[in-house]
Amino acid sequence: MDHPDLDFGLSSHDGLPVIRDFAVAPNGNLLLLQLSRSICEFTPAGVLVGTYEFPFDARGLTAYMLTCGPGGDFYMLDGHNQVFIKADRTGILNVCALGDDAPIADTGLMISMYAPEEDILQLTASTVDGSFVYRVDVSGGTAVFLGEPVEGQALGGDTYYRVALQRNGDGSLKNSVRLTIDDRGLEHSGVIAAEYQDAQYRTSALVGLALYGPADESGYLGKVFEWRIGAASSGAAPGDEVPVETFVLVDDSCTVRKVFPADTEVGATIRNYGGTAYSMAFTDEGLLVAPLTKLLAEGSAEHWFVSQTSLPSSP
């Protein structure tokens, strides 16, 4: 299936390079993928050490998602042709097709891609049945899916998480979600509810929770997605709902320990490398890639989230 919104075969916009994704190499250098064109490598200090051009146009390929393997090789995703591209700093090494019988119907469903081993990709994809993590061998001409998928989304290494929305009897969403963290086979589960209320708004529903990776302190950085409804006595029109996103720190027991200021802004592209969550954002000063913990101001332990957790258990 064609995904013009993801790849469009374009490498520039208004004459400027389109930076679509990033990765952190094993040597700590930053890799920036210029859409369907090249990869630029920078030191942590921001010094350009190399630009690697690839013959995407000549081979009819595109590239919009990037990761880096433990040996330093690059892995890219072509959403137009439904293929994985392996390359190094000298050129393209292999092109591997998704395959007609793949459990993932389309590369456009993939949320994240990492390479924990050479020629082995860890893919998180959304389907009609939820999100699943797959291990895929891309060493040949057609991808080989290994073992059974793990339900949820990857947090790096062998840690995964799952979020289940809670519903009322009439099917409407509750103000809570169930979070399960699977850390190397040891599961922690809990229900997180939002009970925000002020003179204007109160929580009407929780519609999602995303975890991005470990924090410097014990726990995981994440974001809660909440709907708030206007109170009849406020200036808001009764029944009006507004979306609210809140960065939080969630500990291993699935309890919210801290919330971060409401005006916190980070880039939409967040990747996890070496147990650190990085964010890529376009600012007035230029492109900024930094650990998520460095972008978050000091959080507060006073918040409106209530958690009810269960004891960890082996699945």
C-alpha positions in Angstrom: 0.0 0.0 0.0 1.3 3.5 -0.9 1.9 5.9 2.0 2.6 9.3 0.5 2.2 10.9 3.9 5.2 8.9 5.1 7.7 8.7 2.3 6.5 10.8 -0.7 9.9 10.1 -2.4 10.9 13.6 -1.6 14.2 14.6 -0.1 13.7 18.4 0.1 11.0 20.9 0.9 11.4 24.6 -0.1 15.0 23.7 -1.1 15.9 22.5 2.4 16.7 18.9 3.5 13.8 17.0 5.1 15.1 15.3 8.3 12.6 12.4 8.9 14.2 10.3 11.6 17.3 9.8 13.8 19.2 7.1 15.6 22.1 6.9 18.0 25.1 4.8 16.9 27.0 2.4 19.2 29.8 5.0 19.4 27.4 7.6 20.7 27.2 9.6 17.5 23.9 11.0 16.2 22.6 9.8 12.8 20.1 11.9 11.0 18.1 10.5 8.0 17.5 12.9 5.3 14.3 11.6 3.7 15.0 9.2 0.8 18.5 10.7 0.3 21.3 10.4 2.9 22.4 9.9 6.5 24.4 12.6 8.3 26.6 11.6 11.3 27.4 14.0 14.1 29.4 13.7 17.3 27.5 14.5 20.6 29.1 17.9 20.4 27.4 18.6 17.0 30.4 18.2 14.8 29.6 16.7 11.4 31.9 13.7 10.7 30.3 12.2 7.6 27.4 12.4 5.1 26.5 9.1 3.4 24.6 9.4 0.2 22.6 6.4 -1.1 21.3 5.7 -4.7 17.6 5.6 -3.6 16.3 7.3 -6.8 18.4 5.1 -9.1 17.0 2.0 -7.5 13.5 3.2 -7.0 13.7 3.2 -3.2 12.6 5.6 -0.5 13.5 5.7 3.2 11.7 7.3 6.1 12.6 5.3 9.2 16.1 4.6 10.6 17.8 2.6 13.2 21.4 1.4 13.8 22.6 -2.0 14.7 25.3 -3.0 17.3 27.9 -3.2 14.5 27.2 0.3 13.3 25.2 -0.8 10.2 22.1 1.2 9.2 18.6 -0.2 8.7 16.0 1.9 6.9 12.3 1.3 6.1 10.8 2.0 2.7 7.1 2.5 3.1 6.5 2.9 -0.7 8.0 -0.5 -1.7 7.4 -2.3 1.6 11.1 -3.2 2.1 13.9 -3.0 4.7 17.2 -1.5 3.5 20.5 -2.4 5.1 23.4 -0.1 4.5 26.8 0.9 5.9 28.8 4.0 5.4 29.9 2.9 1.9 26.5 1.9 0.4 23.5 -0.3 0.3 24.2 -3.9 1.5 20.8 -5.6 1.2 17.1 -5.0 0.4 14.7 -7.3 2.1 11.0 -7.4 1.2 8.3 -7.5 3.9 6.6 -10.4 2.1 3.0 -11.2 1.2 2.5 -13.6 4.1 3.9 -11.3 6.8 1.8 -10.9 10.0 2.2 -7.1 9.6 0.1 -6.2 6.6 1.8 -2.9 5.9 5.0 -1.0 6.9 2.8 2.0 7.6 1.6 0.3 10.7 5.1 0.2 12.3 5.6 2.5 15.2 9.2 1.9 16.0 12.2 -0.1 14.7 15.3 -1.2 16.5 18.2 -3.6 15.7 19.3 -5.4 18.8 21.4 -7.9 16.8 22.9 -7.9 13.3 20.2 -8.5 10.7 17.6 -8.8 13.4 15.0 -6.1 13.8 12.6 -5.5 16.7 9.5 -3.9 15.3 6.5 -2.5 17.1 3.4 -2.3 14.9 -0.3 -1.4 15.5 -3.0 -3.7 14.2 -6.8 -3.9 14.6 -6.0 -6.2 17.6 -3.7 -3.9 19.3 0.1 -3.2 19.4 2.6 -6.1 19.1 6.4 -6.4 19.1 8.0 -8.7 16.5 11.5 -10.0 15.9 12.3 -10.2 12.2 15.3 -11.6 10.4 16.1 -9.3 7.4 19.3 -11.0 6.3 17.8 -12.4 3.1 15.5 -11.3 0.3 12.3 -11.7 2.3 11.7 -11.0 6.0 11.4 -14.0 8.3 9.3 -13.4 11.4 10.8 -15.2 14.4 8.8 -16.8 17.2 5.5 -15.4 18.5 4.9 -11.6 18.8 4.7 -10.0 22.2 1.6 -8.0 22.9 2.4 -4.3 23.7 5.1 -1.9 22.8 8.9 -2.1 23.4 10.6 0.0 26.0 14.1 -1.2 25.0 15.8 -4.6 25.6 13.4 -7.2 27.0 10.9 -4.7 28.6 7.5 -4.1 27.2 4.3 -2.3 28.2 0.6 -2.6 27.5 -2.2 -0.1 28.0 -5.9 -1.1 28.1 -8.6 1.5 28.0 -11.3 1.2 30.6 -15.0 1.5 29.5 -18.3 2.0 31.3 -21.3 -0.3 30.7 -22.5 1.9 27.8 -19.2 1.7 26.1 -18.0 5.2 26.9 -14.4 5.6 28.2 -13.7 5.8 31.9 -11.2 8.2 33.4 -8.7 5.4 33.8 -6.4 3.0 32.0 -4.8 -0.3 33.0 -1.0 -0.3 32.6 1.1 -3.5 32.5 4.9 -3.4 32.5 6.6 -6.7 31.5 10.2 -6.5 32.6 12.0 -9.7 31.4 9.0 -11.8 32.1 8.1 -10.2 35.5 4.8 -8.4 35.1 3.6 -5.3 37.1 0.1 -4.1 36.6 -2.0 -1.3 37.8 -5.0 1.0 37.1 -4.2 4.7 36.7 -7.1 7.1 37.0 -7.1 10.9 36.4 -9.2 13.0 38.7 -8.4 16.5 37.6 -10.8 19.2 38.6 -10.6 23.0 38.8 -13.1 25.9 38.4 -13.3 25.3 34.6 -12.6 21.7 33.8 -12.6 18.2 35.1 -11.4 14.9 33.7 -14.0 13.2 31.6 -11.9 10.3 30.1 -8.4 8.9 29.7 -7.8 8.0 26.1 -4.2 6.8 26.2 -0.8 6.4 27.9 2.5 6.2 26.1 5.8 5.2 27.8 9.1 6.3 26.2 11.9 4.9 28.2 13.7 4.8 31.6 14.3 8.0 33.5 17.4 8.9 35.4 15.5 8.1 38.6 13.6 4.9 39.1 10.7 4.7 36.6 9.7 5.5 33.1 9.0 8.7 31.3 5.6 8.8 29.6 2.7 10.9 28.5 -1.0 10.6 29.5 -3.7 11.7 27.1 -6.8 13.1 28.8 -10.1 14.6 27.8 -11.4 17.3 30.1 -15.0 18.6 30.0 -16.1 22.1 30.8 -18.1 22.7 34.0 -21.4 24.4 33.6 -20.4 27.1 36.0 -17.2 27.9 34.1 -16.6 30.1 31.1 -16.4 27.0 28.9 -19.5 25.9 27.2 -21.1 23.0 29.1 -20.2 19.7 27.5 -17.2 21.1 25.6 -14.2 18.8 25.8 -10.5 19.7 25.4 -7.6 17.3 24.9 -4.8 17.6 27.5 -1.4 15.9 27.3 0.7 15.5 30.5 4.2 14.2 30.8 4.6 11.9 33.8 7.0 9.7 35.7 5.6 6.2 36.2 7.5 3.8 38.5 7.9 0.0 38.3 4.7 -0.5 40.2 2.7 1.4 37.6 2.1 4.3 39.9 2.4 7.9 38.8 5.1 9.5 40.9 5.6 12.9 39.3 4.0 15.2 36.7 5.8 17.8 34.6 4.7 21.3 33.8 1.8 21.7 31.4 3.8 23.8 29.0 6.4 21.1 28.5 7.2 20.8 24.8 9.4 18.1 23.2 9.6 16.8 19.7 7.1 14.3 18.4 9.8 11.8 17.4 11.1 9.9 20.4 13.5 7.0 20.2 15.1 4.8 22.9 18.8 3.9 22.6 21.0 2.4 25.3 18.2 2.7 27.9 17.9 6.5 27.2 14.8 8.1 25.5 15.8 10.8 23.0 13.6 13.4 21.5 14.0 15.2 18.1 12.5 18.6 17.8 12.6 21.5 15.3 13.2 24.8 17.1 13.9 28.4 16.1 17.6 27.7 16.6 17.5 24.6 14.4 17.2 20.8 14.9 17.5 19.7 18.5 18.1 16.0 19.6 18.6 15.5 23.3 17.8 13.0 26.1 14.2 13.5 27.1 15.2 13.9 30.8 17.2 17.0 29.8 14.2 18.6 28.2 11.8 18.2 31.1 11.7 20.8 33.9 11.6 19.7 37.5 8.4 17.8 38.1 6.0 17.9 41.0 4.9 15.0 43.2 1.6 16.7 43.7 -0.8 15.6 41.0 -4.3 14.4 40.1 -3.5 10.8 39.2 -4.6 7.9 41.5 -3.1 4.4 41.0 -4.2 1.0 42.2 -1.5 -1.5 41.6 -1.3 -5.3 41.9 1.7 -7.4 42.9 4.2 -8.4 40.2 3.7 -11.9 38.8 5.3 -14.1 36.2 3.0 -14.6 33.1 
